[in-house]
């Protein structure tokens, strides 16, 4: 395993070195965060979603990008732009490096947070966890693009820890902080609701209110209210430019779009997506409920995977969220005898770490949506293991009566 991870890490370093000139010119997605920080930091908050303002700012530091005839649009919520204001005090290239350093610190923070709950990590050093994380293709892409998804990985970890400690309101607050990726937070709401985690729902709602107020302070109430419409506008434009096609998304939406169904009406496709997504959410919630008193970690992992699969948007770097399930599942396999079912638990992890395959699907064949099949198989394997490990119903009721849960 060490040789395999070392090979993937070396490949990532080679790719990063070959991409250094493109990074310095402003090709990565970090451009949108840097320009948003510049706009807000210059006191132009109300113009944050003005395309001409975005393009003018981006031309100041990314004029060498020849593939853009307009701005790379910042389509994240207003409150997130505040996070990048201090970084814009530095030139773009230095800011990019600083942001990646902050993201690496985020990865290092996972060890002390998870170590009390994962015996596997008690035997690991911070550097081994860091190198293993950097060998994970989605994490590498997130760093290469200067994306913000690793912040959500940290918030997801804090949510897991809070739920383990029975601090449901705090868990909801941490998850609510992640509303800058709304499509990955919303699927958790019905799951928590079905778990009767009402305090967690309250925490999400409270944080949503706070962030809405902060957004209004940044761009004004009018721009805040108009923000959903702007996102739909950007979605339409990116679709016309074929820069964000569903077929390249490793989720249910991408999977449906890769089938002959894409030639059918949008109403039919959306109906299939909605029904299947709801079924998966209900399935995940029911499995997690079964496993709550016995194998909570697997249930949480299952729900994270389902959240990604049913999310409206997902790209290669978004699969960095799977880093938490990877650690939880690997810890489970190291602690219990999983028998032949271990292949369904560990096999998908190996595929997700296999960079050449990921690159082939994502960069050449434009069929990265097939990764969704890997996630569905992994979800099935975890759900099957939950059923196998869970005690009989009568025994489970006795445990619940004893523990008061």
ROMI-667520 format. One record per atom (N, C-alpha, C): residue in one letter; x, y, z. Coordinates in steps of 0.2 Angstrom, whole numbers, padded with zeros to 4 digits, always signed. Last residue first. Example, Ala and Ser with C-alpha at 12.3 -4.5 7.8 and 13.67 -1.06 7.14 Angstrom:
residues 2
S+0064-0011+0035;S+0068-0005+0036;S+0064+0000+0039;A+0066-0028+0039;A+0062-0022+0039;A+0066-0016+0039;
END
This chain:
residues 405
X-0154+0026+0123;X-0154+0029+0117;X-0161+0027+0113;X-0151+0020+0135;X-0155+0026+0136;X-0156+0030+0129;X-0144+0009+0136;X-0140+0015+0135;X-0144+0021+0136;X-0154+0000+0138;X-0149+0000+0143;X-0145+0007+0143;X-0162+0001+0127;X-0165+0002+0134;X-0160+0003+0139;X-0153-0002+0117;X-0156+0005+0117;X-0159+0006+0124;X-0151-0015+0120;X-0145-0011+0120;X-0148-0004+0121;X-0163-0020+0117;X-0161-0021+0124;X-0155-0016+0125;X-0164-0018+0103;X-0169-0014+0108;X-0166-0015+0115;X-0154-0027+0099;X-0153-0019+0098;X-0158-0015+0103;X-0160-0039+0101;X-0154-0037+0105;X-0153-0029+0105;X-0171-0038+0092;X-0172-0038+0099;X-0166-0036+0104;X-0164-0037+0080;X-0168-0032+0082;X-0169-0032+0090;X-0146-0042+0080;X-0153-0043+0079;X-0158-0038+0082;X-0134-0029+0076;X-0136-0035+0080;X-0144-0036+0079;X-0124-0026+0061;X-0129-0024+0066;X-0132-0030+0070;X-0116-0032+0052;X-0113-0031+0058;X-0119-0029+0064;X-0124-0033+0040;X-0121-0039+0043;X-0119-0038+0050;X-0129-0020+0038;X-0134-0025+0040;X-0130-0031+0043;X-0116-0014+0036;X-0120-0012+0041;X-0125-0017+0043;X-0113-0021+0024;X-0109-0022+0030;X-0113-0020+0036;X-0122-0015+0015;X-0122-0023+0017;X-0118-0024+0023;X-0118-0002+0015;X-0125-0004+0018;X-0125-0011+0020;X-0105-0004+0009;X-0106-0001+0016;X-0113-0003+0019;X-0109-0009-0003;X-0105-0013+0001;X-0105-0010+0008;X-0117+0002-0008;X-0120-0004-0007;X-0116-0009-0002;X-0107+0012-0009;X-0113+0013-0004;X-0116+0006-0003;X-0099+0006-0019;X-0096+0007-0012;X-0102+0008-0007;X-0108+0007-0029;X-0105+0000-0027;X-0103+0001-0020;X-0109+0021-0030;X-0115+0017-0029;X-0113+0010-0026;X-0095+0024-0034;X-0098+0027-0027;X-0104+0023-0025;X-0095+0018-0046;X-0090+0016-0041;X-0093+0018-0034;X-0104+0026-0053;X-0105+0019-0052;X-0101+0016-0046;X-0098+0038-0053;X-0104+0037-0049;X-0105+0030-0048;X-0088+0036-0063;X-0086+0036-0056;X-0092+0035-0051;X-0095+0040-0074;X-0094+0033-0073;X-0092+0032-0066;X-0092+0053-0076;X-0099+0051-0073;X-0099+0044-0071;X-0082+0055-0084;X-0080+0054-0077;X-0087+0053-0073;X-0080+0055-0098;X-0084+0050-0095;X-0083+0049-0087;X-0070+0060-0106;X-0076+0064-0104;X-0081+0060-0101;X-0059+0054-0110;X-0065+0051-0113;X-0071+0055-0111;X-0049+0063-0104;X-0049+0061-0111;X-0055+0059-0113;X-0051+0067-0091;X-0048+0072-0095;X-0048+0070-0102;X-0058+0057-0083;X-0060+0064-0083;X-0057+0069-0088;X-0053+0045-0087;X-0060+0046-0087;X-0062+0053-0087;X-0039+0047-0085;X-0042+0044-0092;X-0050+0046-0092;X-0038+0051-0072;X-0037+0055-0077;X-0039+0053-0084;X-0042+0039-0066;X-0046+0045-0064;X-0045+0050-0070;X-0032+0030-0070;X-0039+0029-0072;X-0043+0035-0071;X-0021+0036-0064;X-0021+0036-0071;X-0028+0034-0074;X-0025+0036-0049;X-0024+0042-0053;X-0025+0041-0061;X-0033+0028-0039;X-0029+0026-0045;X-0029+0032-0050;X-0041+0030-0028;X-0034+0032-0028;X-0030+0031-0034;X-0053+0024-0033;X-0053+0031-0032;X-0046+0034-0031;X-0049+0011-0032;X-0051+0014-0038;X-0050+0021-0038;X-0048+0009-0018;X-0042+0009-0022;X-0043+0012-0029;X-0061+0011-0014;X-0056+0016-0012;X-0050+0015-0016;X-0068+0000-0020;X-0069+0007-0022;X-0064+0012-0020;X-0061-0010-0011;X-0060-0010-0018;X-0062-0003-0021;X-0066-0009+0002;X-0059-0007+0001;X-0058-0006-0007;X-0079-0015+0002;X-0078-0009+0006;X-0071-0005+0004;X-0079-0026-0006;X-0084-0020-0007;X-0083-0014-0004;X-0069-0033+0001;X-0068-0030-0006;X-0073-0025-0008;X-0075-0036+0012;X-0070-0031+0013;X-0068-0029+0006;X-0083-0047+0012;X-0086-0041+0010;X-0081-0035+0010;X-0075-0058+0016;X-0075-0057+0009;X-0078-0050+0007;X-0071-0051+0032;X-0072-0057+0027;X-0071-0055+0020;X-0070-0042+0042;X-0076-0041+0037;X-0076-0046+0032;X-0067-0040+0058;X-0066-0046+0053;X-0072-0045+0048;X-0061-0024+0063;X-0066-0030+0063;X-0065-0034+0057;X-0051-0014+0062;X-0054-0016+0068;X-0058-0023+0069;X-0049-0012+0049;X-0043-0013+0053;X-0045-0016+0060;X-0062-0008+0044;X-0059-0014+0042;X-0053-0016+0046;X-0063+0005+0051;X-0067-0001+0053;X-0064-0007+0050;X-0053+0012+0045;X-0052+0011+0052;X-0057+0005+0054;X-0058+0013+0032;X-0052+0009+0033;X-0051+0007+0040;X-0069+0020+0035;X-0070+0013+0032;X-0064+0009+0033;X-0064+0032+0039;X-0068+0029+0043;X-0069+0022+0041;X-0056+0036+0028;X-0053+0035+0034;X-0057+0031+0039;X-0066+0037+0018;X-0060+0033+0017;X-0057+0031+0024;X-0075+0047+0023;X-0077+0040+0023;X-0071+0035+0022;X-0065+0058+0022;X-0068+0056+0028;X-0071+0049+0028;X-0063+0059+0008;X-0058+0057+0012;X-0060+0055+0019;X-0074+0063+0001;X-0074+0056+0002;X-0068+0054+0007;X-0072+0076-0002;X-0076+0075+0004;X-0076+0067+0006;X-0065+0075-0014;X-0061+0076-0008;X-0065+0075-0002;X-0074+0076-0024;X-0074+0069-0021;X-0068+0069-0015;X-0072+0088-0030;X-0077+0088-0024;X-0077+0081-0021;X-0063+0087-0040;X-0060+0089-0033;X-0066+0089-0028;X-0072+0082-0050;X-0067+0078-0047;X-0064+0080-0041;X-0088+0088-0046;X-0082+0088-0050;X-0077+0083-0047;X-0105+0090-0045;X-0100+0087-0042;X-0094+0087-0048;X-0122+0096-0042;X-0115+0097-0045;X-0110+0093-0042;X-0132+0091-0035;X-0133+0093-0042;X-0127+0094-0045;X-0130+0075-0026;X-0129+0082-0026;X-0130+0085-0034;X-0131+0062-0025;X-0137+0065-0026;X-0136+0073-0027;X-0117+0058-0022;X-0121+0055-0028;X-0127+0059-0030;X-0115+0065-0010;X-0111+0067-0016;X-0115+0065-0022;X-0124+0059-0001;X-0124+0066-0002;X-0121+0068-0009;X-0119+0046-0002;X-0125+0047-0005;X-0126+0055-0006;X-0107+0048+0006;X-0107+0046-0001;X-0113+0047-0005;X-0113+0052+0018;X-0108+0057+0014;X-0108+0055+0007;X-0119+0040+0022;X-0123+0046+0020;X-0119+0051+0017;X-0109+0031+0024;X-0114+0030+0019;X-0118+0036+0017;X-0102+0037+0035;X-0099+0037+0028;X-0104+0036+0022;X-0112+0035+0044;X-0110+0042+0042;X-0107+0042+0036;X-0112+0021+0045;X-0118+0025+0043;X-0117+0032+0041;X-0099+0019+0049;X-0101+0017+0043;X-0107+0020+0040;X-0100+0025+0062;X-0095+0027+0057;X-0097+0025+0050;X-0109+0017+0070;X-0110+0024+0068;X-0106+0027+0062;X-0112+0004+0074;X-0107+0006+0069;X-0109+0012+0066;X-0122+0005+0085;X-0116+0000+0084;X-0111+0002+0080;X-0131+0015+0085;X-0129+0012+0092;X-0123+0008+0091;X-0133+0017+0071;X-0131+0022+0076;X-0128+0020+0082;X-0138+0008+0061;X-0131+0007+0064;X-0129+0012+0069;X-0150+0012+0058;X-0149+0005+0061;X-0142+0004+0064;X-0148+0025+0054;X-0152+0024+0060;X-0151+0017+0063;X-0142+0022+0042;X-0138+0025+0047;X-0142+0024+0054;X-0152+0016+0034;X-0146+0012+0036;X-0142+0015+0042;X-0160+0027+0033;X-0163+0020+0036;X-0157+0016+0039;X-0153+0036+0026;X-0155+0038+0033;X-0157+0031+0037;X-0151+0029+0014;X-0145+0031+0018;X-0147+0032+0025;X-0164+0028+0009;X-0160+0022+0011;X-0154+0023+0015;X-0167+0042+0008;X-0171+0038+0013;X-0167+0031+0014;X-0158+0044-0002;X-0158+0048+0004;X-0161+0044+0009;X-0162+0036-0013;X-0156+0035-0010;X-0155+0039-0003;X-0175+0042-0015;X-0174+0035-0013;X-0168+0033-0010;X-0171+0054-0020;X-0175+0054-0013;X-0175+0046-0011;X-0165+0051-0031;X-0161+0054-0026;X-0165+0054-0019;X-0175+0045-0039;X-0169+0041-0037;X-0166+0044-0031;X-0184+0056-0040;X-0186+0050-0037;X-0180+0046-0035;X-0175+0066-0047;X-0178+0067-0040;X-0180+0061-0037;X-0172+0059-0059;X-0166+0061-0054;X-0169+0062-0047;X-0184+0057-0065;X-0180+0051-0063;X-0175+0053-0058;X-0187+0071-0066;X-0191+0067-0062;X-0188+0061-0060;X-0177+0075-0075;X-0177+0078-0068;X-0182+0074-0064;X-0181+0067-0086;X-0174+0066-0083;X-0174+0069-0076;X-0193+0073-0089;X-0193+0066-0088;X-0186+0064-0084;X-0190+0086-0092;X-0195+0085-0086;X-0194+0077-0084;X-0182+0086-0103;X-0179+0088-0097;X-0183+0086-0091;X-0185+0071-0114;X-0187+0078-0111;X-0183+0079-0104;X-0171+0063-0120;X-0178+0063-0118;X-0179+0070-0116;X-0157+0062-0122;X-0161+0064-0127;X-0169+0065-0126;X-0153+0056-0110;X-0152+0063-0111;X-0155+0066-0117;X-0156+0042-0110;X-0161+0047-0107;X-0159+0054-0109;X-0145+0035-0114;X-0149+0038-0119;X-0154+0042-0117;X-0133+0042-0101;X-0137+0036-0104;X-0141+0039-0110;X-0127+0052-0096;X-0123+0048-0100;X-0127+0042-0103;X-0136+0058-0087;X-0135+0061-0093;X-0131+0057-0098;X-0136+0049-0077;X-0142+0049-0081;X-0140+0052-0087;X-0123+0052-0072;X-0124+0046-0074;X-0130+0045-0079;X-0124+0066-0068;X-0120+0064-0073;X-0121+0057-0076;X-0134+0064-0058;X-0135+0068-0063;X-0131+0066-0069;X-0126+0056-0049;X-0132+0053-0052;X-0134+0057-0058;X-0109+0060-0052;X-0114+0059-0048;X-0120+0056-0052;X-0096+0066-0058;X-0097+0059-0054;X-0103+0058-0050;X-0098+0074-0073;X-0099+0074-0066;X-0100+0067-0063;X-0098+0075-0087;X-0092+0075-0083;X-0092+0075-0076;X-0111+0076-0090;X-0108+0070-0092;X-0101+0069-0089;X-0115+0090-0087;X-0116+0084-0082;X-0113+0078-0084;X-0102+0102-0091;X-0107+0097-0094;X-0108+0092-0088;X-0096+0115-0091;X-0098+0111-0085;X-0104+0106-0087;X-0093+0120-0103;X-0088+0120-0098;X-0090+0116-0092;X-0101+0124-0114;X-0099+0117-0113;X-0093+0116-0108;X-0107+0135-0115;X-0100+0135-0117;X-0097+0128-0116;X-0120+0132-0110;X-0119+0134-0117;X-0112+0134-0120;X-0117+0130-0097;X-0119+0124-0101;X-0118+0126-0109;X-0113+0142-0093;X-0108+0137-0093;X-0110+0131-0097;X-0126+0148-0094;X-0120+0151-0098;X-0115+0145-0099;X-0133+0141-0084;X-0135+0142-0091;X-0129+0143-0096;X-0126+0144-0073;X-0127+0137-0075;X-0129+0137-0082;X-0128+0158-0072;X-0121+0155-0074;X-0122+0148-0076;X-0142+0158-0070;X-0139+0162-0076;X-0132+0159-0077;X-0142+0152-0057;X-0145+0149-0063;X-0143+0152-0069;X-0135+0162-0050;X-0132+0155-0051;X-0135+0151-0056;X-0144+0173-0051;X-0137+0173-0054;X-0134+0166-0055;X-0155+0168-0043;X-0156+0169-0050;X-0149+0170-0054;X-0148+0168-0030;X-0151+0161-0034;X-0152+0162-0041;X-0146+0182-0029;X-0141+0177-0030;X-0143+0171-0033;X-0156+0191-0025;X-0155+0190-0033;X-0150+0184-0034;X-0154+0193-0012;X-0160+0190-0014;X-0159+0188-0021;X-0141+0199-0013;X-0142+0193-0009;X-0148+0189-0011;X-0144+0211-0019;X-0139+0206-0023;X-0140+0199-0019;X-0152+0217-0009;X-0155+0215-0016;X-0150+0210-0020;X-0144+0218+0002;X-0150+0214+0002;X-0152+0212-0005;X-0126+0219+0000;X-0133+0222+0000;X-0138+0216-0001;X-0114+0212+0000;X-0116+0214-0006;X-0123+0218-0006;X-0111+0211+0014;X-0106+0212+0009;X-0108+0215+0003;X-0123+0211+0021;X-0118+0216+0023;X-0113+0217+0018;X-0128+0200+0016;X-0132+0206+0014;X-0127+0212+0016;X-0120+0190+0021;X-0120+0191+0014;X-0123+0198+0012;X-0123+0191+0035;X-0117+0193+0033;X-0116+0194+0025;X-0136+0186+0034;X-0135+0193+0036;X-0128+0195+0034;X-0134+0173+0030;X-0138+0178+0025;X-0137+0185+0027;X-0127+0168+0040;X-0123+0169+0034;X-0127+0174+0029;X-0137+0168+0050;X-0131+0172+0051;X-0128+0173+0045;X-0146+0158+0044;X-0148+0165+0045;X-0142+0170+0046;X-0138+0147+0044;X-0140+0150+0037;X-0142+0157+0038;X-0136+0145+0057;X-0130+0147+0054;X-0132+0150+0047;X-0149+0141+0060;X-0147+0147+0063;X-0140+0149+0060;X-0151+0129+0052;X-0155+0135+0051;X-0152+0142+0054;X-0141+0121+0058;X-0140+0123+0051;X-0144+0129+0050;X-0147+0120+0071;X-0140+0123+0070;X-0139+0125+0063;X-0159+0114+0068;X-0159+0120+0071;X-0152+0124+0070;X-0153+0101+0065;X-0157+0105+0060;X-0158+0113+0062;X-0148+0098+0077;X-0144+0099+0071;X-0147+0103+0066;X-0160+0096+0084;X-0155+0101+0086;X-0150+0103+0081;X-0166+0085+0078;X-0169+0092+0077;X-0164+0097+0079;X-0164+0072+0072;X-0158+0076+0075;X-0161+0084+0074;X-0171+0062+0067;X-0174+0065+0073;X-0168+0070+0076;X-0167+0056+0056;X-0164+0054+0062;X-0166+0057+0068;X-0174+0064+0047;X-0176+0057+0048;X-0173+0053+0054;X-0166+0075+0048;X-0173+0075+0050;X-0176+0068+0051;X-0154+0070+0042;X-0154+0072+0050;X-0161+0073+0052;X-0159+0069+0029;X-0156+0063+0033;X-0156+0064+0040;X-0163+0082+0026;X-0168+0076+0027;X-0166+0070+0030;X-0150+0088+0026;X-0155+0090+0030;X-0161+0085+0031;X-0141+0083+0017;X-0140+0080+0024;X-0146+0082+0028;X-0144+0089+0005;X-0146+0082+0006;X-0145+0080+0013;X-0138+0102+0008;X-0145+0101+0008;X-0147+0094+0009;X-0124+0101+0007;X-0127+0102+0013;X-0134+0100+0014;X-0121+0101-0007;X-0118+0096-0003;X-0121+0096+0005;X-0127+0112-0012;X-0129+0106-0014;X-0126+0100-0011;X-0119+0123-0005;X-0126+0122-0003;X-0129+0115-0006;X-0106+0127-0001;X-0107+0122-0005;X-0114+0119-0004;X-0108+0137+0008;X-0105+0139+0002;X-0105+0134-0003;X-0112+0130+0020;X-0117+0132+0015;X-0115+0135+0008;X-0104+0126+0030;X-0103+0123+0023;X-0108+0125+0018;X-0110+0130+0041;X-0104+0134+0039;X-0103+0132+0032;X-0119+0120+0044;X-0121+0126+0041;X-0116+0130+0038;X-0110+0111+0050;X-0113+0109+0043;X-0115+0115+0040;X-0108+0118+0062;X-0103+0116+0058;X-0105+0115+0051;X-0122+0118+0066;X-0118+0124+0065;X-0112+0123+0061;X-0124+0104+0068;X-0128+0108+0063;X-0125+0114+0061;X-0115+0101+0079;X-0114+0098+0072;X-0118+0102+0067;X-0121+0109+0089;X-0114+0111+0086;X-0113+0108+0079;X-0133+0102+0091;X-0133+0109+0088;X-0126+0111+0085;X-0127+0089+0095;X-0131+0090+0089;X-0131+0097+0086;X-0117+0081+0102;X-0118+0089+0102;X-0121+0091+0096;X-0113+0068+0104;X-0120+0070+0105;X-0121+0077+0106;X-0100+0066+0099;X-0101+0068+0106;X-0108+0070+0108;X-0104+0063+0086;X-0101+0057+0090;X-0101+0059+0098;X-0107+0075+0081;X-0112+0070+0082;X-0110+0064+0086;X-0094+0081+0082;X-0099+0084+0086;X-0105+0079+0087;X-0087+0073+0072;X-0085+0073+0079;X-0090+0076+0084;X-0095+0077+0061;X-0094+0070+0063;X-0092+0070+0070;X-0092+0091+0060;X-0099+0088+0061;X-0099+0081+0063;X-0078+0090+0058;X-0081+0093+0064;X-0088+0091+0065;X-0079+0085+0045;X-0075+0081+0050;X-0078+0084+0057;X-0085+0095+0038;X-0088+0088+0038;X-0085+0084+0044;X-0075+0105+0039;X-0082+0106+0042;X-0086+0099+0043;X-0065+0099+0031;X-0064+0100+0038;X-0071+0101+0042;X-0072+0099+0019;X-0069+0092+0022;X-0068+0093+0030;X-0073+0112+0017;X-0079+0108+0018;X-0077+0101+0021;X-0060+0115+0014;X-0063+0118+0020;X-0069+0114+0022;X-0058+0108+0002;X-0055+0105+0008;X-0058+0109+0015;X-0065+0116-0008;X-0068+0110-0005;X-0065+0107+0001;X-0060+0127-0014;X-0061+0128-0007;X-0064+0121-0004;X-0045+0126-0026;X-0052+0125-0024;X-0053+0126-0016;X-0034+0126-0033;X-0035+0131-0028;X-0042+0131-0026;X-0031+0116-0042;X-0036+0121-0044;X-0037+0127-0039;X-0022+0108-0035;X-0020+0111-0041;X-0025+0116-0044;X-0031+0105-0024;X-0025+0109-0023;X-0022+0112-0029;X-0040+0097-0031;X-0042+0102-0027;X-0037+0107-0025;X-0032+0087-0036;X-0035+0091-0040;X-0037+0098-0037;X-0028+0081-0023;X-0023+0084-0028;X-0026+0089-0032;X-0041+0076-0019;X-0037+0081-0015;X-0032+0084-0019;X-0043+0066-0030;X-0047+0072-0029;X-0044+0078-0025;X-0032+0057-0028;X-0033+0061-0034;X-0037+0067-0033;X-0022+0055-0014;X-0029+0055-0016;X-0030+0060-0022;X-0010+0059-0010;X-0010+0054-0015;X-0017+0053-0018;X-0013+0068+0000;X-0010+0071-0006;X-0010+0066-0012;X-0016+0058+0010;X-0021+0063+0008;X-0019+0066+0001;X-0003+0052+0012;X-0009+0048+0010;X-0014+0052+0007;X+0004+0063+0017;X+0006+0060+0011;X+0000+0056+0008;X-0004+0065+0029;X-0004+0071+0024;X-0002+0068+0017;X-0002+0053+0036;X-0009+0055+0034;X-0009+0061+0029;X+0012+0055+0038;X+0009+0049+0034;X+0002+0050+0032;X+0013+0066+0046;X+0016+0066+0039;X+0013+0060+0035;X+0007+0062+0058;X+0004+0068+0054;X+0007+0068+0047;X+0007+0044+0059;X+0010+0051+0060;X+0007+0056+0056;X-0003+0032+0067;X-0001+0036+0061;X+0002+0042+0063;X-0010+0026+0077;X-0003+0023+0075;X+0000+0026+0069;X-0021+0032+0077;X-0017+0033+0083;X-0010+0030+0082;X-0028+0029+0067;X-0024+0035+0066;X-0020+0036+0072;X-0035+0017+0071;X-0030+0017+0065;X-0026+0023+0065;X-0044+0022+0080;X-0038+0018+0083;X-0033+0018+0077;X-0053+0035+0080;X-0051+0030+0075;X-0044+0028+0077;X-0056+0044+0089;X-0061+0040+0087;X-0059+0035+0083;X-0045+0053+0092;X-0048+0050+0097;X-0054+0044+0096;X-0042+0057+0078;X-0038+0052+0081;X-0041+0049+0088;X-0049+0067+0072;X-0051+0060+0072;X-0048+0055+0076;X-0041+0079+0076;X-0049+0078+0077;X-0051+0071+0077;X-0028+0076+0073;X-0030+0077+0080;X-0038+0077+0081;X-0030+0075+0058;X-0027+0069+0063;X-0029+0070+0070;X-0035+0086+0052;X-0039+0080+0053;X-0037+0075+0058;X-0025+0095+0051;X-0029+0096+0057;X-0034+0090+0058;X-0019+0092+0039;X-0015+0090+0045;X-0020+0091+0051;X-0028+0098+0031;X-0027+0091+0030;X-0024+0089+0037;X-0026+0112+0034;X-0033+0109+0035;X-0032+0101+0035;X-0013+0113+0029;X-0014+0114+0036;X-0021+0111+0038;X-0017+0113+0016;X-0013+0107+0018;X-0013+0107+0026;X-0023+0125+0015;X-0027+0119+0014;X-0023+0113+0016;X-0013+0134+0017;X-0019+0134+0022;X-0023+0127+0021;X-0006+0131+0005;X-0003+0130+0012;X-0008+0129+0017;X-0015+0136-0004;X-0013+0129-0004;X-0010+0127+0003;X-0014+0150-0001;X-0020+0146+0000;X-0019+0138+0000;X-0001+0152-0004;X-0003+0153+0003;X-0010+0149+0004;X-0001+0150-0018;X+0003+0146-0014;X+0001+0146-0006;X-0010+0161-0022;X-0011+0154-0023;X-0007+0149-0019;X-0002+0172-0017;X-0009+0170-0014;X-0011+0163-0015;X+0008+0171-0027;X+0010+0170-0019;X+0003+0168-0016;X+0001+0174-0038;X+0005+0168-0038;X+0006+0166-0030;X-0005+0187-0035;X-0009+0181-0037;X-0005+0175-0035;X+0002+0196-0021;X+0001+0195-0028;X-0002+0188-0030;X-0008+0200-0007;X-0002+0197-0010;X-0003+0196-0017;X-0020+0203-0002;X-0015+0208-0001;X-0009+0206-0004;X-0029+0192-0004;X-0028+0197-0010;X-0023+0202-0008;X-0030+0186+0008;X-0025+0183+0003;X-0024+0188-0002;X-0040+0194+0014;X-0033+0195+0017;X-0028+0192+0012;X-0052+0189+0006;X-0049+0196+0006;X-0042+0197+0009;X-0057+0177+0007;X-0051+0178+0003;X-0049+0185+0003;X-0068+0177+0015;X-0062+0173+0017;X-0056+0174+0013;X-0077+0185+0009;X-0073+0188+0014;X-0067+0184+0016;X-0083+0176+0000;X-0078+0181-0003;X-0074+0184+0003;X-0093+0170+0007;X-0087+0166+0006;X-0081+0171+0004;X-0104+0178+0007;X-0101+0178+0013;X-0094+0174+0012;X-0110+0176-0006;X-0106+0182-0005;X-0102+0182+0002;X-0108+0160-0013;X-0112+0165-0009;X-0107+0171-0007;X-0101+0158-0030;X-0102+0156-0023;X-0105+0161-0019;X-0097+0161-0043;X-0105+0159-0042;X-0106+0157-0035;X-0088+0170-0053;X-0088+0169-0046;X-0096+0167-0044;X-0083+0165-0069;X-0088+0168-0065;X-0088+0166-0057;X-0071+0171-0078;X-0072+0165-0075;X-0077+0167-0069;X-0076+0183-0090;X-0074+0181-0084;X-0075+0174-0082;X-0071+0180-0108;X-0075+0183-0102;X-0073+0181-0096;X-0064+0172-0115;X-0066+0178-0118;X-0071+0182-0114;X-0051+0161-0111;X-0057+0165-0109;X-0058+0171-0113;X-0039+0156-0116;X-0045+0152-0117;X-0051+0156-0115;X-0028+0163-0112;X-0030+0164-0119;X-0037+0161-0120;X-0022+0172-0099;X-0026+0166-0100;X-0030+0167-0107;X-0015+0183-0096;X-0012+0179-0100;X-0016+0172-0102;X-0022+0191-0087;X-0023+0193-0094;X-0020+0188-0098;X-0024+0190-0073;X-0024+0184-0077;X-0025+0185-0084;X-0023+0202-0066;X-0019+0197-0064;X-0019+0190-0068;X-0033+0210-0073;X-0027+0213-0069;X-0021+0208-0067;X-0043+0202-0077;X-0038+0205-0082;X-0032+0208-0079;X-0051+0202-0066;X-0047+0196-0068;X-0042+0197-0073;X-0057+0214-0066;X-0052+0212-0060;X-0048+0207-0062;X-0064+0213-0077;X-0059+0219-0077;X-0054+0217-0071;X-0073+0203-0074;X-0068+0202-0080;X-0063+0207-0079;X-0080+0208-0063;X-0076+0202-0063;X-0071+0201-0068;X-0086+0219-0070;X-0082+0220-0064;X-0077+0214-0063;X-0094+0212-0079;X-0089+0216-0082;X-0084+0218-0076;X-0103+0205-0071;X-0098+0201-0075;X-0092+0206-0078;X-0106+0206-0054;X-0107+0210-0061;X-0101+0207-0065;X-0106+0202-0042;X-0109+0197-0047;X-0110+0201-0054;X-0101+0212-0034;X-0098+0206-0034;X-0100+0201-0040;X-0105+0225-0032;X-0104+0223-0039;X-0100+0216-0040;X-0106+0227-0019;X-0113+0226-0023;X-0111+0224-0030;X-0092+0228-0015;X-0096+0222-0014;X-0103+0221-0018;X-0081+0236-0017;X-0086+0235-0022;X-0090+0229-0021;X-0070+0237-0008;X-0076+0241-0007;X-0082+0240-0012;X-0060+0229-0011;X-0059+0236-0014;X-0066+0240-0012;X-0064+0217-0006;X-0058+0221-0002;X-0058+0228-0005;X-0072+0213-0016;X-0075+0215-0009;X-0070+0219-0005;X-0063+0211-0026;X-0069+0215-0027;X-0071+0218-0020;X-0054+0202-0021;X-0052+0209-0023;X-0057+0214-0024;X-0062+0191-0019;X-0058+0194-0013;X-0056+0201-0015;X-0065+0188-0032;X-0070+0190-0027;X-0067+0193-0021;X-0052+0185-0037;X-0055+0191-0039;X-0061+0193-0035;X-0050+0173-0029;X-0045+0179-0029;X-0048+0185-0031;X-0060+0165-0033;X-0059+0167-0026;X-0055+0173-0025;X-0057+0164-0047;X-0064+0166-0045;X-0063+0169-0038;X-0044+0158-0047;X-0045+0164-0050;X-0052+0168-0048;X-0044+0145-0044;X-0043+0150-0039;X-0044+0157-0041;X-0045+0137-0055;X-0051+0140-0052;X-0050+0145-0047;X-0030+0141-0065;X-0034+0138-0060;X-0041+0141-0058;X-0024+0151-0074;X-0029+0146-0076;X-0033+0143-0071;X-0014+0161-0070;X-0021+0162-0068;X-0026+0157-0071;X-0001+0160-0072;X-0004+0164-0077;X-0012+0165-0075;X+0003+0151-0063;X+0005+0157-0062;X+0002+0162-0067;X-0002+0139-0068;X-0005+0141-0062;X-0003+0149-0061;X+0005+0137-0080;X-0002+0139-0081;X-0005+0141-0074;X+0017+0134-0074;X+0017+0140-0078;X+0009+0142-0079;X+0015+0122-0067;X+0017+0128-0064;X+0016+0135-0068;X+0013+0110-0072;X+0007+0114-0073;X+0009+0121-0070;X+0023+0101-0070;X+0022+0103-0077;X+0017+0108-0078;X+0022+0100-0056;X+0027+0104-0058;X+0026+0106-0066;X+0010+0092-0056;X+0010+0099-0053;X+0016+0103-0055;X+0014+0080-0061;X+0009+0084-0065;X+0009+0092-0062;X+0024+0077-0052;X+0026+0078-0059;X+0021+0082-0062;X+0015+0075-0041;X+0021+0080-0040;X+0023+0082-0047;X+0008+0064-0045;X+0004+0071-0044;X+0010+0076-0044;X+0017+0054-0045;X+0014+0056-0051;X+0010+0063-0051;X+0020+0053-0032;X+0025+0055-0036;X+0022+0058-0043;X+0008+0048-0027;X+0010+0055-0025;X+0015+0058-0030;X+0007+0036-0033;X+0002+0041-0035;X+0004+0048-0033;X+0018+0030-0027;X+0018+0031-0034;X+0013+0036-0036;X+0014+0030-0013;X+0020+0034-0015;X+0020+0035-0023;X+0003+0021-0014;X+0002+0028-0012;X+0008+0033-0014;X+0011+0009-0017;X+0005+0012-0022;X+0004+0019-0020;X+0019+0008-0006;X+0022+0009-0013;X+0017+0012-0018;X+0010+0006+0004;X+0014+0012+0004;X+0017+0013-0003;X+0004-0006+0000;X+0000+0000+0000;X+0004+0006+0000;
END
